[in-house]
Amino acid sequence: MIDKQVIEDVLYAALSKGGDFAEIYVEDKHNGSMRMVGGILESNISGRDYGVGIRIFDKLNSIYAYTNDSSKENLIKVAKQAASALNSKQIDIRLNLMKKNTTNYNPIKVYPSSINKGQKVDLLKRGYEAAKSYDDVISQVTVSYLEEEQNVLIANTEGLLVTDSRVRTRYVVQSVASKDGEMQVGSYSPGASMGFEFYDNINVEDVGKEASRIAKTSVYADYCPSGVMPVIIDNEFGGVLFHEACGHALEAEFVSRDTSAFAGKLGQMVASPLVTAIDDGTMKNGWGSTNVDDEGTPTKRNILIENGVLKSYLIDKLNGRRMNMESTGSGRRQSYKFAPTSRMNNTYIAAGDSTLEEMINNTEYGLYAKKLGGGSVNPATGDFNFAVMEGYIVQNGKILKPVRGATLIGNGVKVLELIDMVGNNLELGQGMCGASSGSIPANVGQPSIRVKSLTVGGRKEDE
């Protein structure tokens, strides 16, 4: 992507005014998307992002600059401009960039760019027809096809020189159900680090039907009552609660600044003994998997919590310096326009021994949150608020009726302690995670779990 000698010259320039570490990140990314609304192809967009990021460390300080002009003269100019912001003593360095081989966790069979537009439009039509014809209550359907092919090169003054190729594919259906002037939305959006062969693994008609099923269920549901009660959170995207309420607080960006509820708690009991939580960047074709992170460190399977005990944080290079700990392969960024920081890859709660049926049978009165939506969290305190996209009241060990308008309100640390049943039905769901280094693809997941006491926001009986 860039000549090795040019890379060396740029790294030397980056440390010309001082500093003790420099890194260059080169990205060439092709994006494609199609969107069908109401059965009509509304957009067909493709584009290319190309650029270079240069980062310099001076002990615990960091400077980042980027450009889309990769000429040698400009890169050296940008590197020197970034270096001029430093106020430290220059040190002598000797570079020996050695190309490193990596393990390929994401084999690709068919690159999306090799597939003609007609085949992709056909996928949209099939998903649209299945979603729209699901029931007369479905008033509108939007279907999106997404593809990305990204090539990166990462080199630094520690002698690292590595390349990585990343291909991702995703299919999104959003259905709107309308009844008596009210509308409810259902969505489903599987994805993977795969090429077009992804569509051999999923049935787009099933994706469309699932989005419409959720929308229909919600529009016919009563409003959820509020109160403190046991909550059963289903598998797959239910893992977004752990991702948001606990996962971010395990990232070194917050831990290193002591703004995390988990700071200083390594080796301590922070969850129910039933809980083991893992972040794994090496899952084959996982939505959040890469062969190396965006700092060039090989990704790993990191056990964060084991049988309730905090074992590890998610650590990038800079925050690793601040914490005097090694990187866990967790440095990620949206593009060359962002400096990397500690982020999640594929984060999930490991499977336990219970079944979903046992959880429901052992619940006298509570909420079954089958599908979670968006939410917010304060990493410093762990306090969160999540919307329930699809929920049901459980009474006397049986699912009583669907409800809508429910929110889950609580504290991530306390919820971990209150998990009293963990299911054996682990599944993963795909999402986009936003933070200081941009929006990145991340898998979330868990088996079904039961939290024995959680605040559910809804409507009081007299409302």
C-alpha positions as CSV (number, residue, x, y, z in Angstrom):
1,M,0.0,0.0,0.0
2,I,3.0,2.3,0.8
3,D,6.6,1.5,0.1
4,K,8.6,0.2,3.1
5,Q,11.3,2.9,2.7
6,V,8.6,5.6,2.7
7,I,7.1,4.1,5.9
8,E,10.6,4.2,7.6
9,D,11.2,7.8,6.5
10,V,7.8,8.9,7.9
11,L,8.4,7.1,11.2
12,Y,11.8,8.8,11.5
13,A,10.2,12.2,10.8
14,A,7.5,11.5,13.4
15,L,10.2,11.2,16.1
16,S,12.3,14.0,14.8
17,K,11.2,16.4,17.6
18,G,11.1,13.9,20.4
19,G,8.7,11.2,21.6
20,D,9.4,7.5,22.1
21,F,7.0,5.7,19.8
22,A,5.5,6.4,16.4
23,E,2.9,4.5,14.3
24,I,1.5,4.7,10.8
25,Y,-1.9,3.4,9.8
26,V,-2.8,3.1,6.2
27,E,-6.4,2.3,5.2
28,D,-8.0,1.6,1.8
29,K,-11.7,0.8,2.3
30,H,-14.5,0.2,-0.2
31,N,-18.1,0.6,1.0
32,G,-21.4,-0.4,-0.7
33,S,-25.0,-0.1,0.4
34,M,-28.4,-0.5,-1.2
35,R,-31.7,0.5,0.4
36,M,-35.2,-0.5,-0.6
37,V,-38.2,1.4,0.8
38,G,-41.8,0.4,0.0
39,G,-40.5,-2.1,-2.6
40,I,-38.6,0.6,-4.5
41,L,-34.8,0.8,-4.7
42,E,-34.3,4.2,-3.1
43,S,-30.5,4.3,-3.0
44,N,-27.4,2.5,-4.3
45,I,-24.3,4.0,-2.9
46,S,-20.6,2.9,-3.2
47,G,-17.5,4.8,-2.2
48,R,-13.9,4.5,-1.3
49,D,-12.1,5.9,1.8
50,Y,-8.3,6.1,1.6
51,G,-6.0,7.7,4.0
52,V,-3.1,7.6,6.5
53,G,-3.0,8.2,10.2
54,I,0.2,9.0,12.1
55,R,0.4,8.7,15.9
56,I,3.2,9.7,18.3
57,F,3.7,8.8,21.9
58,D,5.7,10.8,24.4
59,K,5.5,8.7,27.5
60,L,1.8,9.0,28.5
61,N,0.9,11.7,26.0
62,S,-0.3,11.1,22.5
63,I,-0.6,13.1,19.3
64,Y,-2.6,12.0,16.2
65,A,-2.8,13.4,12.7
66,Y,-4.3,12.1,9.5
67,T,-4.3,12.9,5.8
68,N,-5.7,11.4,2.5
69,D,-2.6,12.5,0.6
70,S,-0.2,9.6,0.8
71,S,2.7,11.1,-1.2
72,K,6.0,10.8,0.6
73,E,6.5,14.6,0.8
74,N,3.1,15.1,2.4
75,L,3.4,12.3,4.8
76,I,6.7,13.5,6.1
77,K,5.3,17.0,6.3
78,V,2.3,15.8,8.4
79,A,4.6,13.7,10.6
80,K,6.9,16.7,11.3
81,Q,3.9,18.9,12.0
82,A,2.5,16.4,14.5
83,A,6.0,16.0,16.1
84,S,6.4,19.8,16.5
85,A,3.6,19.7,19.1
86,L,5.9,17.7,21.3
87,N,8.1,19.3,23.9
88,S,10.5,16.5,24.7
89,K,14.0,15.3,24.1
90,Q,14.8,13.6,20.8
91,I,16.0,10.0,21.1
92,D,18.0,7.9,18.7
93,I,16.0,5.1,17.0
94,R,17.0,2.4,14.6
95,L,14.2,0.8,12.6
96,N,14.1,-2.8,11.4
97,L,10.6,-3.3,10.0
98,M,9.9,-7.0,9.7
99,K,6.7,-8.1,7.9
100,K,4.7,-10.3,10.3
101,N,2.4,-13.1,9.2
102,T,-1.0,-13.4,10.9
103,T,-3.6,-16.1,11.5
104,N,-6.6,-15.6,9.2
105,Y,-9.8,-16.0,11.3
106,N,-12.0,-14.7,8.5
107,P,-11.6,-16.7,5.3
108,I,-13.5,-15.2,2.4
109,K,-15.0,-17.3,-0.4
110,V,-16.8,-14.7,-2.6
111,Y,-15.9,-11.0,-2.4
112,P,-19.0,-8.9,-2.5
113,S,-17.5,-6.6,-5.2
114,S,-17.5,-9.5,-7.6
115,I,-21.3,-9.9,-7.4
116,N,-23.5,-8.0,-9.9
117,K,-26.0,-5.5,-8.8
118,G,-29.0,-7.6,-9.9
119,Q,-28.2,-10.4,-7.4
120,K,-28.1,-7.9,-4.6
121,V,-31.3,-6.2,-5.6
122,D,-33.0,-9.7,-5.7
123,L,-32.0,-10.2,-2.0
124,L,-33.7,-6.9,-1.2
125,K,-36.8,-7.8,-3.0
126,R,-37.1,-11.2,-1.4
127,G,-36.7,-9.8,2.1
128,Y,-39.1,-7.0,1.4
129,E,-41.8,-9.3,0.0
130,A,-41.5,-11.7,3.0
131,A,-41.7,-8.9,5.5
132,K,-44.5,-6.9,3.8
133,S,-46.7,-10.0,3.2
134,Y,-46.3,-11.3,6.7
135,D,-49.5,-9.6,7.9
136,D,-51.9,-6.8,6.8
137,V,-50.9,-4.8,9.9
138,I,-47.4,-4.3,8.3
139,S,-47.6,-0.8,6.8
140,Q,-44.0,-0.2,5.7
141,V,-40.8,-2.2,5.2
142,T,-37.2,-0.9,4.7
143,V,-34.5,-3.3,3.6
144,S,-30.8,-2.6,3.4
145,Y,-27.8,-4.4,2.0
146,L,-24.4,-3.5,3.3
147,E,-20.9,-4.6,2.3
148,E,-17.4,-3.4,3.2
149,E,-13.9,-4.4,2.0
150,Q,-11.1,-2.9,4.0
151,N,-7.3,-3.3,3.7
152,V,-5.0,-1.9,6.3
153,L,-1.3,-1.6,6.8
154,I,0.1,-0.8,10.3
155,A,3.8,-0.2,11.1
156,N,5.5,1.3,14.1
157,T,8.9,2.1,15.6
158,E,8.9,-1.2,17.6
159,G,9.6,-2.9,14.2
160,L,6.0,-3.9,13.5
161,L,4.9,-4.2,9.9
162,V,1.6,-6.0,9.3
163,T,-1.3,-5.9,6.9
164,D,-4.9,-7.1,7.3
165,S,-7.8,-7.6,5.0
166,R,-11.4,-7.3,6.4
167,V,-14.6,-8.1,4.6
168,R,-18.0,-7.6,6.2
169,T,-21.5,-8.2,5.0
170,R,-24.9,-7.3,6.6
171,Y,-28.6,-7.5,5.9
172,V,-31.1,-5.3,7.7
173,V,-34.9,-5.3,7.7
174,Q,-37.1,-2.8,9.5
175,S,-40.8,-3.3,9.6
176,V,-43.5,-0.9,10.8
177,A,-46.8,-2.2,12.1
178,S,-49.8,0.3,12.2
179,K,-53.0,-0.2,14.1
180,D,-55.6,2.4,15.3
181,G,-53.3,5.3,14.6
182,E,-50.4,3.8,16.5
183,M,-47.1,2.4,15.0
184,Q,-44.5,0.0,16.3
185,V,-41.2,-0.9,14.7
186,G,-39.5,-4.3,14.5
187,S,-36.0,-4.9,13.1
188,Y,-33.6,-7.7,12.5
189,S,-30.0,-7.3,11.1
190,P,-27.7,-10.2,10.9
191,G,-24.1,-9.7,9.7
192,A,-20.7,-11.4,9.6
193,S,-17.0,-11.0,8.6
194,M,-17.8,-12.9,5.5
195,G,-18.2,-12.3,1.8
196,F,-21.3,-12.9,-0.3
197,E,-21.3,-16.5,0.9
198,F,-22.9,-15.1,4.0
199,Y,-26.2,-15.5,2.1
200,D,-25.7,-19.2,2.0
201,N,-25.9,-19.1,5.8
202,I,-29.0,-17.0,6.3
203,N,-32.5,-17.0,4.7
204,V,-33.4,-13.4,3.9
205,E,-37.1,-14.3,3.9
206,D,-36.8,-15.4,7.5
207,V,-35.0,-12.1,8.4
208,G,-37.9,-10.2,6.9
209,K,-40.5,-12.3,8.7
210,E,-38.8,-11.9,12.0
211,A,-38.7,-8.1,11.7
212,S,-42.4,-8.1,10.9
213,R,-43.2,-10.6,13.7
214,I,-41.6,-8.2,16.3
215,A,-43.5,-5.2,14.9
216,K,-46.9,-7.0,14.9
217,T,-46.4,-8.4,18.4
218,S,-45.7,-4.9,19.8
219,V,-48.5,-3.1,18.1
220,Y,-51.1,-5.6,19.6
221,A,-49.5,-5.5,23.0
222,D,-50.7,-3.8,26.1
223,Y,-48.4,-1.3,27.9
224,C,-46.0,-2.8,30.3
225,P,-46.6,-2.2,34.1
226,S,-43.8,-0.6,36.0
227,G,-42.1,-1.9,39.2
228,V,-39.3,-4.0,40.6
229,M,-39.4,-7.6,39.4
230,P,-37.4,-10.5,38.1
231,V,-36.4,-10.0,34.5
232,I,-35.6,-12.8,32.0
233,I,-33.4,-11.4,29.2
234,D,-33.3,-13.6,26.1
235,N,-30.2,-14.7,24.2
236,E,-28.5,-13.1,21.1
237,F,-29.0,-9.3,21.1
238,G,-30.0,-9.4,24.8
239,G,-26.2,-9.3,25.3
240,V,-26.3,-5.6,24.4
241,L,-27.1,-5.0,28.0
242,F,-23.8,-6.5,29.2
243,H,-22.0,-4.8,26.3
244,E,-23.2,-1.4,27.2
245,A,-23.7,-1.6,31.0
246,C,-20.5,-3.6,31.8
247,G,-18.3,-4.0,28.7
248,H,-17.5,-0.3,28.2
249,A,-16.6,0.0,31.9
250,L,-14.0,-2.8,31.3
251,E,-12.3,-0.8,28.6
252,A,-8.9,0.6,29.6
253,E,-9.9,4.0,28.2
254,F,-12.1,4.4,31.3
255,V,-10.2,2.1,33.7
256,S,-6.9,3.9,33.2
257,R,-8.5,7.2,34.2
258,D,-10.3,5.7,37.2
259,T,-13.6,6.6,35.7
260,S,-14.9,3.0,35.6
261,A,-16.9,1.1,38.1
262,F,-14.5,-1.8,37.7
263,A,-11.3,0.2,38.2
264,G,-9.0,-1.4,40.8
265,K,-11.1,-4.6,41.1
266,L,-8.9,-7.2,39.3
267,G,-9.2,-10.5,41.2
268,Q,-12.3,-9.4,43.0
269,M,-15.7,-10.9,42.9
270,V,-17.8,-8.6,40.7
271,A,-20.6,-10.8,39.5
272,S,-22.6,-13.9,40.3
273,P,-20.5,-17.1,40.3
274,L,-22.7,-18.2,37.4
275,V,-21.2,-15.4,35.2
276,T,-18.3,-15.9,32.9
277,A,-17.8,-13.1,30.3
278,I,-15.5,-13.2,27.3
279,D,-14.3,-10.9,24.6
280,D,-13.0,-12.8,21.6
281,G,-11.6,-11.1,18.5
282,T,-10.6,-14.5,17.0
283,M,-14.1,-16.0,16.4
284,K,-14.2,-17.4,12.9
285,N,-16.0,-14.9,10.6
286,G,-17.4,-13.1,13.7
287,W,-18.9,-9.7,13.0
288,G,-16.3,-8.1,15.3
289,S,-13.4,-10.3,14.5
290,T,-10.1,-9.2,13.0
291,N,-6.7,-10.9,12.6
292,V,-5.0,-8.0,14.2
293,D,-6.4,-5.0,16.0
294,D,-6.0,-1.4,14.6
295,E,-2.6,-1.1,16.3
296,G,-1.3,-4.3,14.7
297,T,-1.5,-6.5,17.8
298,P,-2.9,-10.0,17.2
299,T,-6.5,-10.3,18.5
300,K,-7.1,-12.7,21.4
301,R,-9.8,-14.5,23.3
302,N,-9.8,-12.5,26.6
303,I,-11.6,-13.8,29.6
304,L,-12.9,-10.7,31.4
305,I,-14.9,-12.3,34.2
306,E,-14.6,-16.0,35.2
307,N,-17.1,-17.5,37.6
308,G,-17.8,-14.0,38.9
309,V,-14.2,-12.9,39.4
310,L,-12.8,-10.0,37.4
311,K,-9.8,-11.4,35.4
312,S,-8.9,-8.8,32.8
313,Y,-9.6,-5.5,31.1
314,L,-9.7,-4.6,27.4
315,I,-6.4,-2.8,26.8
316,D,-4.9,-0.8,24.0
317,K,-1.2,0.4,23.7
318,L,-1.5,3.9,25.1
319,N,-3.8,3.0,28.0
320,G,-1.6,-0.1,28.6
321,R,1.2,2.3,29.3
322,R,-0.9,4.2,31.8
323,M,-1.8,1.0,33.5
324,N,1.6,-0.7,33.1
325,M,-0.2,-3.6,31.4
326,E,0.2,-5.3,28.0
327,S,-2.3,-4.8,25.1
328,T,-5.0,-7.4,24.9
329,G,-5.4,-6.8,21.1
330,S,-8.3,-4.4,21.8
331,G,-7.2,-1.2,20.0
332,R,-9.9,-0.4,17.5
333,R,-10.9,2.6,15.3
334,Q,-13.6,3.4,12.7
335,S,-11.1,4.6,10.1
336,Y,-7.8,6.4,9.6
337,K,-9.5,9.6,10.8
338,F,-9.6,8.3,14.4
339,A,-6.9,7.4,16.8
340,P,-7.5,3.9,18.2
341,T,-8.5,3.1,21.8
342,S,-9.6,0.1,23.8
343,R,-12.9,-1.4,22.4
344,M,-14.8,-4.6,22.4
345,N,-14.8,-7.1,19.5
346,N,-17.2,-10.1,20.1
347,T,-18.3,-9.8,23.7
348,Y,-20.6,-12.3,25.4
349,I,-21.6,-14.1,28.6
350,A,-20.7,-17.8,28.3
351,A,-23.4,-20.5,28.4
352,G,-24.6,-22.0,31.7
353,D,-26.8,-25.0,32.6
354,S,-30.3,-23.7,32.8
355,T,-33.0,-23.7,30.0
356,L,-35.2,-20.8,29.1
357,E,-38.2,-22.9,30.0
358,E,-36.8,-23.4,33.5
359,M,-36.4,-19.7,34.0
360,I,-40.0,-19.0,33.0
361,N,-41.3,-21.9,35.1
362,N,-39.4,-20.6,38.1
363,T,-40.7,-17.0,37.8
364,E,-43.9,-16.2,39.8
365,Y,-44.3,-12.7,38.3
366,G,-41.8,-10.8,36.1
367,L,-40.8,-9.6,32.6
368,Y,-39.5,-11.7,29.8
369,A,-37.4,-9.3,27.6
370,K,-37.2,-11.2,24.3
371,K,-35.6,-8.4,22.3
372,L,-33.7,-5.4,23.5
373,G,-33.4,-2.1,21.7
374,G,-31.1,0.9,22.3
375,G,-29.9,2.2,25.6
376,S,-27.5,4.5,27.4
377,V,-25.0,3.9,30.2
378,N,-22.6,5.9,32.4
379,P,-19.3,3.9,32.5
380,A,-18.2,5.7,35.7
381,T,-21.2,4.5,37.7
382,G,-22.6,1.6,35.5
383,D,-26.1,3.1,35.6
384,F,-28.1,2.2,32.5
385,N,-31.4,2.6,30.8
386,F,-32.5,0.2,28.0
387,A,-35.6,-0.1,25.9
388,V,-37.3,-3.4,25.4
389,M,-38.3,-4.0,21.8
390,E,-40.3,-7.1,22.5
391,G,-41.4,-8.1,26.0
392,Y,-43.9,-10.4,27.8
393,I,-45.3,-10.6,31.3
394,V,-44.6,-13.9,33.0
395,Q,-47.0,-15.0,35.7
396,N,-47.2,-18.3,37.6
397,G,-44.5,-19.8,35.5
398,K,-46.1,-19.1,32.2
399,I,-45.9,-16.4,29.5
400,L,-49.1,-14.4,30.1
401,K,-49.2,-11.7,27.4
402,P,-47.0,-9.4,25.2
403,V,-46.3,-5.9,26.5
404,R,-44.7,-2.8,25.0
405,G,-43.1,0.4,26.3
406,A,-40.9,-1.3,28.8
407,T,-37.5,0.0,29.9
408,L,-34.9,-1.7,32.0
409,I,-33.3,0.6,34.6
410,G,-30.4,-0.4,36.8
411,N,-26.7,-0.6,37.5
412,G,-24.4,-2.9,35.5
413,V,-22.3,-4.0,38.5
414,K,-25.4,-4.8,40.6
415,V,-27.1,-6.6,37.7
416,L,-24.1,-8.9,37.4
417,E,-24.4,-9.8,41.1
418,L,-28.2,-10.4,40.7
419,I,-28.0,-12.9,37.9
420,D,-29.4,-16.1,39.4
421,M,-29.9,-18.3,36.3
422,V,-27.8,-18.6,33.1
423,G,-29.1,-20.5,30.1
424,N,-27.5,-23.0,27.8
425,N,-28.6,-21.3,24.6
426,L,-25.8,-18.9,23.7
427,E,-26.3,-16.9,20.6
428,L,-24.7,-13.7,19.2
429,G,-26.2,-10.6,17.7
430,Q,-24.6,-7.9,15.5
431,G,-24.5,-4.2,16.2
432,M,-22.5,-1.0,15.6
433,C,-20.8,0.5,18.7
434,G,-20.0,4.1,19.0
435,A,-17.3,5.7,21.2
436,S,-14.3,8.0,21.1
437,S,-12.6,6.1,18.2
438,G,-15.7,6.1,16.1
439,S,-18.4,3.6,15.1
440,I,-17.2,0.0,14.8
441,P,-18.8,-3.4,14.2
442,A,-19.2,-5.4,17.4
443,N,-20.9,-8.7,18.3
444,V,-22.9,-8.9,21.5
445,G,-24.3,-12.1,22.9
446,Q,-25.3,-14.3,25.8
447,P,-27.6,-17.2,26.6
448,S,-30.9,-16.4,28.3
449,I,-30.3,-15.0,31.8
450,R,-32.5,-14.2,34.7
451,V,-31.9,-11.1,36.9
452,K,-33.8,-11.8,40.2
453,S,-34.6,-8.1,40.8
454,L,-34.6,-5.2,38.3
455,T,-36.5,-2.0,37.9
456,V,-38.8,-2.0,35.0
457,G,-40.1,1.3,33.7
458,G,-43.6,1.2,32.1
459,R,-47.0,2.5,33.0
460,K,-48.8,2.4,36.3
461,E,-52.0,0.4,36.4
462,D,-54.2,3.5,36.5
463,E,-52.5,5.3,33.5
